[in-house]
Amino acid sequence: MCLSRADHLGKDLASIMARAGCRRVFFGIESGNAGMLNIIGKRIVLSDARRAVTAAKAAGMETGAFFILGYPGETSESLLETLHFSSSLPLDYLSYSFPYPIPGTGLHERVKTRITMPEWRKQRGKAGRHDLVFKGDFSARKLRFAQYKGTTQHWLRTHGRITGKTADIFELVTDKILKRIT
C-alpha cells in the first residue's frame, strides 16, 4: 500500500507497482475544481488525477482518494464540482475532510484570526468525523451535508445493482439542497 501524487502515476508505473505487490494506492487529490487546486497549491490538473486513478484500477490495485471540503475560497459551485468529480472516479475508498490550519502553513496565516478551536481533536469511535476549527465561508452543517452527500453519491455510482438513473436523481436533488443550506 502506498500514497502517490496524481501527476506521477501512469499506466506503466501502475503496472510495475502491481507486479511488485502493491495492492492499494491512495491519492491526495483535494478538489475536483481547477481553481481550488490552484488556491490550495496542489500543482496537479484534474485530467492527471483521473488518469492516475484509472491506471491504478486497471492494473488491479484498489484505489483511494482524499478530498478537502470548505477550503477558503471555495464556492457552492466548486464544492459541487468536487463531489461530482470524486464520485465519478473508480475509487474503492473515499475520504472528505475539512481543512486544518497547521501553524506555520499558508492556510494558518490566512485564517488565524478566525480559529475557533485551538487544537484539532478527532472524535474517537466516529471514523471520518473531524471538527471545523475555523470560521469559514460555509457552516459546519453545510460541509457535513456535503460529506454525506459525496459519500452516498459515490456509493450509488459504484454499486452495480443501483441504476445510473437513481444516482443521477439523488445527485440532482441533493445538489439543490446543498445550494440552499447556509
TIKE-585671 format. One line per 8 residues: number of its first residue (from 1); for each residue x, y, z of N, C-alpha, C, O. Coordinates in Angstrom, 1 decimal, always signed. Each point is the difference from the previous one (the first is absolute). Layout:
% residues N
NUM = X:Y:Z:X:Y:Z:X:Y:Z:X:Y:Z  ...
***
This chain:
% residues 182
1 = +0.8:-1.2:+0.0:-0.8:+1.2:+0.0:+0.9:+1.2:+0.0:+1.1:+0.0:+0.6  -1.6:+1.1:-1.3:+0.8:+1.2:-0.1:-0.8:+1.2:-0.2:-1.2:-0.1:-0.4  +1.8:+1.3:+0.5:-0.6:+1.2:-0.4:+0.7:+0.5:-1.3:+1.2:-0.3:-0.1  -1.9:+0.9:-0.8:+0.6:+0.5:-1.2:-0.5:+1.3:-0.4:-1.2:+0.3:+0.3  +2.0:+0.5:-1.0:-0.5:+1.2:-0.6:-0.7:-0.4:-1.3:+0.5:-0.8:-0.7  -1.6:+1.5:+0.4:-0.7:-0.3:-1.2:+0.7:+0.3:-1.3:-0.2:-0.6:-1.0  +1.2:+1.6:+1.1:+0.7:+0.3:-1.2:+1.3:-0.9:-0.2:+0.7:+0.3:-0.9  -0.6:-1.3:+1.7:+1.2:-0.9:-0.1:-0.4:-1.4:-0.4:+0.9:-0.8:-0.3
9 = -2.1:+0.5:+0.3:-0.4:-1.4:-0.3:-0.7:-0.2:-1.3:-1.1:+0.7:-0.2  +1.6:-1.5:-0.7:-0.6:-0.3:-1.2:-0.1:-1.5:-0.2:+0.3:-0.8:+0.9  -0.7:+0.3:-2.1:-0.2:-1.4:-0.2:+1.3:-0.8:+0.2:-0.1:-1.1:+0.7  +1.2:+1.5:-1.2:+1.2:-0.8:+0.2:+0.4:-0.1:+1.4:+0.3:-1.1:+0.5  -0.3:+2.2:+0.3:+0.4:-0.1:+1.4:-1.0:-0.8:+0.8:+0.4:-0.8:+0.8  -1.7:+1.0:-1.1:-1.0:-0.8:+0.7:+0.2:-1.5:-0.2:-0.2:-0.8:+0.9  +0.5:+0.4:-2.2:+0.2:-1.4:-0.3:+1.2:-0.5:+0.8:+0.0:-1.1:+0.5  +1.1:+1.8:-0.5:+1.2:-0.4:+0.8:-0.3:-0.1:+1.4:+0.4:-1.0:+0.7
17 = -1.1:+1.9:-0.1:-0.4:+0.0:+1.4:-0.8:-1.2:+0.3:+0.2:-0.7:+1.0  -1.2:+0.4:-1.8:-0.9:-1.2:+0.2:+0.8:-1.3:+0.0:-0.2:-0.9:+0.8  +1.1:+0.8:-1.8:+0.8:-1.2:-0.1:+1.0:-0.1:+1.2:+0.3:-1.2:+0.3  +0.1:+2.3:+0.2:+0.9:+0.0:+1.2:-0.8:-0.3:+1.3:+0.7:-0.2:+1.1  -2.0:+0.1:-1.2:-0.8:-0.4:+1.2:-0.8:+1.1:+0.7:-0.6:-0.2:+1.0  +0.6:+1.4:-1.6:-0.8:+1.1:+0.5:-1.5:-0.3:-0.3:-0.3:-0.3:-1.1  -0.5:+0.3:+2.2:-1.4:-0.4:-0.2:-0.9:+1.2:+0.2:-1.2:-0.1:-0.4  +1.7:+1.2:+0.9:-0.9:+1.1:+0.3:+0.8:+1.3:-0.1:+1.1:+0.1:+0.5
25 = -1.7:+0.9:-1.2:+0.7:+1.3:-0.1:-1.0:+1.1:+0.3:-1.1:+0.0:-0.5  +1.6:+1.0:+1.3:-0.9:+1.1:+0.4:+0.6:+1.3:-0.7:+1.2:+0.2:-0.1  -2.1:+0.7:-0.2:+0.4:+1.3:-0.7:-0.6:+1.1:+0.9:-1.2:+0.0:+0.4  +2.0:+1.1:-0.2:-0.5:+1.2:+0.6:-0.4:+1.0:-1.1:+0.8:+0.8:-0.4  -2.0:-1.0:-0.1:-0.5:+0.8:-1.2:-0.5:+1.4:+0.5:+0.3:+1.0:-0.6  -0.9:-1.0:+1.8:-0.5:+1.2:+0.7:-1.2:+0.7:-0.6:-0.8:+0.4:+0.8  +0.7:-0.2:-2.1:-1.1:+0.7:-0.5:-0.3:-0.5:-1.5:+0.8:-0.5:-0.6  -2.1:+0.7:+0.2:-0.4:-0.3:-1.3:-0.2:+1.2:-0.8:-0.7:+0.0:-1.1
33 = +1.3:+1.1:+1.5:-0.1:+1.3:-0.6:+1.4:+0.6:-0.3:+0.8:+0.1:+0.9  -0.5:+0.2:-2.1:+1.3:+0.5:-0.4:+0.4:+1.3:+0.8:+1.1:+0.1:+0.4  -2.0:+0.8:-0.3:+0.2:+1.2:+0.8:+0.4:-0.3:+1.4:+1.0:+0.7:+0.5  -1.7:-1.6:+0.2:+0.4:-0.3:+1.3:+1.3:-0.7:+0.1:+0.8:+0.2:+1.0  -0.5:-1.1:-1.9:+1.4:-0.6:-0.1:+1.0:+1.1:+0.0:+1.1:-0.2:+0.7  -1.3:+1.2:-1.4:+1.0:+1.1:-0.1:+0.1:+0.8:+1.3:+1.1:+0.3:+0.5  -2.3:-0.1:+0.2:+0.0:+0.7:+1.3:+0.7:-0.8:+1.0:+0.8:+0.5:+0.8  -1.0:-1.8:-0.8:+0.6:-0.9:+1.0:+1.5:-0.1:-0.3:+0.8:-0.3:+0.9
41 = -0.4:+0.5:-2.2:+1.4:-0.2:-0.3:+0.4:-1.5:-0.3:+1.1:-0.4:+0.2  -2.1:-0.3:-0.7:+0.2:-1.5:-0.2:+0.9:-0.3:-1.2:+0.7:-1.0:+0.0  -0.6:+1.8:-1.0:+0.8:-0.2:-1.2:-0.3:-1.3:-0.7:+0.9:-0.7:-0.5  -2.2:+0.4:+0.4:-0.5:-1.1:-0.9:-1.1:+0.5:-0.8:-0.6:+1.0:+0.3  +0.2:-1.7:-1.4:-1.2:+0.3:-0.7:-0.9:-1.2:+0.1:+0.4:-1.1:+0.2  -1.7:+1.4:-0.4:-1.0:-1.1:+0.2:+0.2:-1.2:-1.0:-0.3:-1.1:+0.4  +0.7:+1.4:-1.6:+0.2:-1.1:-0.9:+1.1:-0.9:+0.5:+0.0:-1.2:-0.2  +1.1:+1.7:+0.9:+1.0:-0.8:+0.6:-0.6:-0.9:+1.1:+0.3:-1.2:+0.1
49 = -1.2:+1.8:+0.7:-0.6:-0.8:+1.1:-0.8:-1.2:-0.6:+0.1:-1.1:+0.5  -1.0:+1.4:-1.5:-0.8:-1.0:-0.6:+0.9:-1.1:-0.6:-0.3:-1.2:+0.1  +1.3:+1.6:-0.8:+0.9:-0.9:-0.7:+0.7:-0.9:+1.0:+0.1:-1.2:-0.2  +0.4:+1.8:+1.3:+0.7:-0.8:+1.0:-0.9:-1.0:+0.7:+0.4:-1.2:+0.2  -1.6:+1.6:+0.2:-0.9:-0.9:+0.7:-0.4:-1.1:-1.0:+0.0:-1.2:+0.4  -0.3:+1.5:-1.6:-0.4:-1.0:-1.0:+1.1:-1.0:-0.3:-0.3:-1.2:-0.2  +1.5:+1.7:+0.1:+1.2:-0.8:-0.3:+0.2:-1.0:+1.2:+0.2:-1.2:-0.2  -0.3:+1.7:+1.4:+0.2:-0.9:+1.2:-1.1:-1.1:+0.0:+0.3:-1.1:+0.3
57 = -1.5:+1.5:-0.5:-1.1:-0.9:+0.0:+0.1:-1.1:-1.1:-0.2:-1.2:+0.2  +0.6:+1.7:-1.4:+0.2:-0.9:-1.1:+1.1:-1.0:+0.2:+0.0:-1.1:-0.5  +1.0:+1.5:+1.3:+1.1:-0.9:+0.4:-0.4:-1.0:+1.0:+0.8:-0.9:+0.4  -2.0:+1.0:+0.2:-0.4:-1.0:+1.0:+0.1:+0.5:+1.4:-0.2:-0.8:+0.9  +0.6:+2.0:-0.7:+0.1:+0.5:+1.4:-1.3:+0.7:+0.5:-0.8:+0.5:-0.8  +0.6:-0.6:+2.1:-1.1:+0.8:+0.6:+0.5:+1.4:+0.0:+1.2:+0.3:+0.1  -2.2:+0.6:-0.2:+0.3:+1.4:-0.1:-0.7:+0.8:+1.1:-1.1:-0.3:+0.3  +1.7:+1.4:+0.2:-0.6:+0.8:+0.9:+0.4:+1.5:-0.2:+1.1:+0.2:-0.6
65 = -1.9:+0.7:+1.0:+0.4:+1.4:-0.1:-0.6:+0.8:+1.1:-1.0:-0.3:+0.7  +1.7:+1.4:-0.4:-0.3:+1.0:+1.0:-0.4:+1.3:-0.6:+0.7:+0.5:-0.9  -1.8:+0.1:+1.4:-0.4:+1.3:-0.5:-0.3:+0.9:+1.2:-0.4:-0.4:+1.1  +0.7:+1.7:-1.3:-0.3:+1.0:+1.1:-1.2:+0.8:-0.4:-0.1:+0.5:-1.1  -0.8:-0.3:+2.0:-1.2:+0.8:-0.2:+0.0:+1.2:+0.8:+0.3:+0.0:+1.2  -0.5:+1.2:-1.8:-0.1:+1.2:+0.8:+1.3:+0.8:+0.1:+0.1:+0.8:+0.9  +0.8:-1.1:-1.7:+1.3:+0.8:+0.0:-0.4:+1.5:-0.3:-0.9:+0.2:-0.8  +1.6:+0.8:+1.4:-0.4:+1.4:-0.2:+0.1:+0.2:-1.6:+1.0:-0.3:-0.6
73 = -2.0:+1.0:+0.2:-0.2:+0.3:-1.5:-0.9:-1.0:-0.7:-0.4:+0.3:-1.1  +0.0:-1.3:+1.8:-1.0:-1.0:-0.5:-1.3:+0.7:-0.2:-0.4:+0.8:+0.8  -0.3:-1.2:-1.9:-1.4:+0.5:-0.2:-0.9:-1.2:+0.0:+0.5:-1.2:+0.0  -1.8:+1.4:+0.0:-0.9:-1.1:-0.1:+0.2:-0.8:-1.3:-0.1:-1.2:+0.0  +0.4:+1.9:-1.1:+0.2:-0.6:-1.3:+1.3:-0.8:+0.1:+0.0:-1.2:-0.5  +1.1:+1.7:+1.0:+1.2:-0.8:+0.1:-0.1:-1.2:+0.9:+0.6:-1.1:-0.2  -1.4:+1.3:+1.3:-0.3:-1.2:+0.9:-0.7:-1.1:-0.8:+0.3:-1.1:+0.2  -1.3:+1.5:-0.9:-0.8:-1.0:-0.8:+0.9:-0.6:-1.1:-0.1:-1.2:-0.3
81 = +1.0:+2.0:-0.3:+0.9:-0.6:-1.0:+0.9:-1.1:+0.6:+0.3:-1.0:-0.6  +0.1:+1.2:+1.8:+0.9:-1.0:+0.7:-0.8:-1.2:+0.3:+0.5:-1.1:-0.2  -1.8:+1.2:+0.7:-0.8:-1.1:+0.2:-0.3:-0.8:-1.3:+0.0:-1.2:+0.1  -0.3:+1.9:-1.1:-0.3:-0.7:-1.3:+1.3:-0.7:-0.5:-0.1:-1.1:-0.5  +1.2:+1.8:+0.5:+1.3:-0.6:-0.5:+0.3:-1.2:+0.8:+0.3:-1.1:-0.5  -0.3:+1.2:+1.8:+0.4:-1.1:+0.9:-0.9:-1.2:-0.2:+0.5:-1.2:+0.0  -1.8:+1.4:-0.1:-0.9:-1.1:-0.2:+0.1:-0.6:-1.4:-0.6:-1.1:-0.2  +1.2:+1.7:-0.7:+0.2:-0.5:-1.4:+1.2:-0.9:-0.1:+0.2:-0.7:-1.0
89 = +0.7:+0.7:+2.0:+1.2:-0.7:-0.1:-0.2:-1.5:+0.5:-0.8:-0.2:+0.8  +1.6:-0.7:-1.4:-0.1:-1.4:+0.5:+0.7:-0.3:+1.3:+1.1:-0.6:+0.0  -1.6:+1.1:+1.1:+0.7:+0.0:+1.3:-0.7:-1.1:+0.8:-1.2:-0.2:+0.1  +2.1:-0.5:+0.7:-0.5:-1.0:+1.0:-0.1:+0.7:+1.3:-0.7:-0.5:+0.9  +1.4:+1.6:-0.7:+0.0:+0.7:+1.3:+0.0:+1.5:-0.3:+0.7:+0.5:-0.9  -1.5:+0.2:+1.6:-0.2:+1.5:-0.2:-0.1:+0.7:+1.3:-0.7:-0.5:+0.9  +1.5:+1.5:-0.7:-0.1:+0.8:+1.3:-0.2:+1.5:-0.3:+0.7:+0.5:-0.9  -1.6:+0.1:+1.6:-0.2:+1.4:-0.1:+0.3:+0.6:+1.4:-0.5:-0.5:+1.0
97 = +1.4:+1.5:-0.9:+0.3:+0.6:+1.2:-0.1:+1.5:-0.1:-0.1:+0.5:-1.1  +0.3:+0.2:+2.2:+0.0:+1.4:+0.0:+1.5:+0.5:+0.1:+0.8:-0.7:+0.5  -0.5:+1.9:-0.9:+1.3:+0.5:+0.0:+0.4:+0.2:+1.5:-0.8:+0.4:+0.8  +2.1:-0.7:-0.5:+0.5:+0.2:+1.3:+1.2:+0.9:+0.0:+1.0:-0.3:-0.6  -1.1:+1.5:+1.2:+1.1:+1.0:-0.1:+1.1:-0.3:+1.0:+0.0:+0.4:+1.2  +1.0:-1.1:-1.6:+1.2:-0.3:+0.8:+0.8:+1.2:+0.1:+0.3:+0.6:-1.0  +0.1:-0.2:+2.2:+0.9:+1.2:+0.2:+1.2:-0.1:-0.9:+0.7:-1.0:-0.1  -0.4:+2.2:-0.6:+1.2:+0.0:-0.9:-0.4:-0.2:-1.4:+0.8:+0.2:-0.9
105 = -2.0:-0.6:+0.6:-0.5:-0.2:-1.4:-0.7:+1.2:-0.5:-0.4:+0.9:+0.7  +0.3:-0.8:-2.0:-0.7:+1.1:-0.7:-1.4:+0.0:+0.5:-0.6:+1.1:+0.1  -0.1:-2.2:+0.0:-1.4:-0.1:+0.4:-0.1:+0.6:+1.4:-0.9:+0.8:+0.3  +1.8:-1.1:+0.6:-0.1:+0.5:+1.4:+0.2:+1.5:+0.0:-0.8:+0.7:+0.7  +1.7:-0.1:-1.5:+0.1:+1.4:-0.1:-1.2:+0.7:-0.5:-0.4:+1.0:+0.4  -0.3:-1.7:-1.4:-1.2:+0.5:-0.6:-1.2:+0.1:+0.9:-0.8:+0.9:-0.1  +0.7:-1.9:+1.1:-1.2:-0.1:+0.8:+0.3:+0.2:+1.5:-0.9:-0.2:+0.8  +2.1:+0.6:-0.4:+0.4:+0.0:+1.4:-0.9:+0.8:+0.9:-0.2:-0.2:+1.2
113 = -0.4:+1.3:-1.8:-0.9:+0.8:+0.8:-1.4:-0.6:+0.1:-0.9:+0.5:+0.7  +0.7:-1.6:-1.4:-1.4:-0.6:+0.0:+0.0:-1.4:+0.7:-1.0:-0.7:-0.1  +2.1:+0.3:+0.7:+0.1:-1.3:+0.6:-0.9:+0.0:+1.2:+0.1:+0.9:+0.9  -0.9:-1.9:-0.8:-1.0:-0.2:+1.1:+0.4:-1.1:+1.0:-0.6:+0.0:+1.1  +1.5:-0.8:-1.5:+0.4:-1.1:+0.9:+1.5:-0.1:-0.1:+0.6:-0.3:-1.0  +0.1:+0.6:+2.1:+1.4:+0.0:+0.0:+0.7:-1.3:-0.4:+1.2:+0.1:-0.5  -1.8:-1.2:+0.8:+0.7:-1.3:-0.4:-1.0:-0.9:-0.7:-1.2:-0.1:+0.4  +1.7:-0.6:-1.4:-0.9:-0.9:-0.7:-0.1:-1.3:+0.9:+0.9:-0.4:+0.6
121 = -2.1:-0.1:-0.7:-0.2:-1.3:+0.7:-0.9:-0.9:-0.7:-1.1:+0.4:-0.4  +1.5:-1.6:+0.1:-0.9:-1.0:-0.7:-0.9:-0.6:+1.1:+0.4:-0.3:+1.1  -1.6:+0.2:-1.5:-1.0:-0.6:+0.9:+0.2:-1.5:-0.1:-0.3:-0.6:-1.0  +0.7:+0.0:+2.1:+0.2:-1.5:+0.0:-1.3:-0.7:-0.3:-1.1:+0.3:+0.4  +1.3:-1.4:-1.1:-1.1:-0.9:-0.4:-0.9:+0.5:-1.1:-1.0:-0.7:-0.3  +1.3:+1.8:-0.3:-0.8:+0.6:-1.0:+0.9:+0.2:-1.2:+0.5:+1.2:-0.2  -0.3:-2.2:-0.6:+1.0:+0.1:-1.1:-0.5:+1.2:-1.0:-1.1:+0.1:-0.3  +2.1:+0.6:-0.1:-0.2:+1.1:-0.9:-0.6:+1.3:+0.6:-0.3:+0.9:-0.8
129 = +0.0:-0.9:+2.1:-0.6:+1.2:+0.6:+1.2:+0.9:+0.4:+0.8:-0.4:+0.9  -0.8:+1.6:-1.4:+0.9:+1.0:+0.4:-0.7:+1.3:+0.2:-1.1:+0.2:-0.6  +1.5:+0.6:+1.5:-0.6:+1.3:+0.2:+0.5:+1.0:-0.9:+1.2:+0.0:-0.3  -2.0:+1.0:+0.0:+0.5:+1.2:-0.8:+0.6:+0.9:+1.1:-0.8:+0.4:+0.9  +2.0:-0.1:-1.0:+0.7:+0.7:+1.1:+0.2:+1.5:-0.3:+0.7:+0.7:+0.8  -1.3:-0.2:-1.9:+0.0:+1.5:-0.2:-1.3:+0.4:-0.7:-0.7:-0.8:-0.6  +0.4:+2.1:+0.8:-1.2:+0.5:-0.6:+0.2:+0.2:-1.5:+0.8:+0.9:-0.4  -1.4:-1.8:-0.4:+0.2:+0.0:-1.4:-1.1:+0.7:-0.8:-0.8:+0.7:+0.6
137 = +0.8:-0.9:-1.9:-1.0:+0.6:-0.8:-1.3:-0.8:+0.0:-1.1:+0.5:-0.4  +1.1:-1.7:+0.9:-1.2:-0.9:+0.1:-0.2:-0.4:+1.5:+1.0:-0.1:+0.7  -2.2:-0.2:-0.4:-0.3:-0.5:+1.3:+0.5:-1.5:+0.1:+0.1:-0.7:-1.0  +0.1:+0.3:+2.2:+0.4:-1.4:+0.2:-1.1:-0.9:-0.5:+0.2:-1.1:-0.4  -1.5:+1.5:+0.6:-1.1:-0.7:-0.5:+0.0:-0.3:-1.5:-0.3:-1.1:-0.5  +0.7:+2.2:-0.2:+0.0:-0.2:-1.5:+1.2:-0.9:-0.4:-0.2:-0.9:-0.9  +1.3:+1.0:+1.6:+1.1:-0.9:-0.3:-0.2:-1.4:+0.4:+0.4:-0.9:-0.7  -1.1:+0.7:+1.8:-0.3:-1.4:+0.4:-1.0:-0.6:-1.0:+0.1:-1.2:-0.3
145 = -1.1:+2.0:-0.2:-0.9:-0.5:-1.0:+0.8:-0.4:-1.2:-0.3:-1.0:-0.6  +1.2:+1.9:+0.2:+0.9:-0.3:-1.2:+0.7:-1.3:+0.2:+0.1:-0.8:-1.0  +0.4:+0.5:+2.2:+0.7:-1.3:+0.2:-0.9:-1.1:-0.2:+0.3:-1.0:-0.7  -1.5:+1.0:+1.3:-0.9:-1.1:-0.1:-0.5:-0.1:-1.4:-0.2:-1.1:-0.5  -0.1:+2.2:-0.2:-0.4:+0.0:-1.4:+1.0:-0.7:-0.9:-0.3:-0.9:-0.8  +1.6:+1.3:+1.0:+1.0:-0.5:-0.9:+0.2:-1.5:+0.3:+0.2:-0.8:-1.0  -0.2:+0.4:+2.2:+0.2:-1.5:+0.4:-1.2:-0.8:-0.6:+0.2:-1.0:-0.6  -1.4:+1.5:+0.8:-1.2:-0.7:-0.5:+0.0:-0.1:-1.6:-0.2:-1.0:-0.6
153 = +0.5:+2.2:+0.1:+0.0:+0.1:-1.5:+1.1:-1.0:-0.6:-0.3:-0.6:-1.0  +1.4:+0.5:+1.6:+1.1:-0.9:-0.4:-0.5:-1.4:+0.1:+0.2:-0.8:-0.9  -0.8:+0.4:+2.0:-0.5:-1.3:+0.2:-1.1:-0.4:-1.0:+0.0:-1.1:-0.6  -0.9:+2.1:+0.3:-1.0:-0.3:-1.0:+0.6:-0.2:-1.4:-0.5:-0.9:-0.8  +1.6:+1.6:+0.5:+0.6:-0.2:-1.3:+0.9:-1.2:-0.1:+0.3:-0.5:-1.1  +0.1:-0.1:+2.2:+1.0:-1.1:-0.1:-0.6:-1.4:+0.3:+0.6:-1.0:+0.0  -1.9:+1.0:+0.4:-0.7:-1.3:+0.3:-0.8:-0.4:-1.2:-1.0:+0.7:-0.3  +1.3:-1.8:-0.3:-0.6:-0.4:-1.2:-1.5:-0.2:-0.1:-0.6:+0.2:-1.0
161 = +0.0:-0.5:+2.1:-1.5:-0.2:+0.0:-0.7:+1.3:+0.0:-1.2:+0.0:-0.2  +1.8:+1.1:+0.5:-0.6:+1.3:-0.1:+0.1:+0.5:-1.4:+1.1:+0.1:-0.5  -2.2:+0.3:-0.1:+0.1:+0.6:-1.3:+0.6:+1.4:-0.1:-0.1:+0.7:+1.0  +0.6:-0.4:-2.1:+0.6:+1.4:-0.1:-1.1:+1.0:+0.1:+0.3:+1.1:+0.5  -1.5:-1.4:-0.9:-1.1:+1.0:+0.2:-0.3:+0.3:+1.4:-0.2:+1.1:+0.3  +0.3:-2.1:+0.6:-0.2:+0.2:+1.4:+1.1:+1.0:+0.6:-0.3:+0.9:+0.7  +1.5:-1.2:-1.1:+1.1:+0.9:+0.4:-0.2:+1.4:-0.5:+0.3:+1.0:+0.7  -0.7:-0.9:-2.0:-0.2:+1.3:-0.6:-1.1:+0.8:+0.7:+0.2:+1.2:+0.3
169 = -1.3:-1.9:+0.1:-1.0:+0.7:+0.7:+0.4:+0.5:+1.4:-0.2:+1.1:+0.4  +0.9:-2.0:+0.3:+0.6:+0.3:+1.3:+0.9:+1.2:-0.1:-0.2:+1.0:+0.8  +1.1:-1.0:-1.8:+0.9:+1.1:-0.2:-0.7:+1.3:-0.3:+0.3:+1.1:+0.6  -1.3:-1.1:-1.4:-0.7:+1.2:-0.4:-0.8:+0.6:+1.2:+0.1:+1.2:+0.3  -0.8:-2.0:+0.4:-0.7:+0.4:+1.2:+0.9:+0.6:+1.1:-0.3:+1.1:+0.5  +1.3:-1.9:-0.2:+0.9:+0.5:+1.1:+0.9:+1.1:-0.4:+0.4:+0.8:+0.8  -0.1:-0.6:-2.1:+0.7:+1.2:-0.5:-0.9:+1.3:+0.4:+0.6:+1.0:+0.5  -1.9:-1.1:-0.8:-0.9:+1.1:+0.4:+0.0:+0.3:+1.4:-0.1:+1.1:+0.5
177 = +0.0:-2.2:+0.3:+0.0:+0.2:+1.5:+1.3:+0.6:+0.5:-0.1:+1.0:+0.8  +1.2:-1.5:-1.3:+1.3:+0.6:+0.5:+0.1:+1.5:-0.3:+0.5:+0.8:+0.8  -1.0:-0.4:-2.0:+0.1:+1.4:-0.4:-0.9:+0.9:+1.0:+0.3:+1.2:+0.1  -1.3:-1.8:+0.4:-0.9:+0.8:+0.9:+0.5:+0.0:+1.4:-0.5:+0.9:+0.8  +1.3:-1.8:-0.3:+0.5:+0.0:+1.3:+0.9:+1.2:+0.2:+0.9:+0.2:-0.8  -1.0:+0.5:+1.9:+0.9:+1.1:+0.3:+1.1:-0.4:+0.9:+0.8:+0.9:+0.4
***
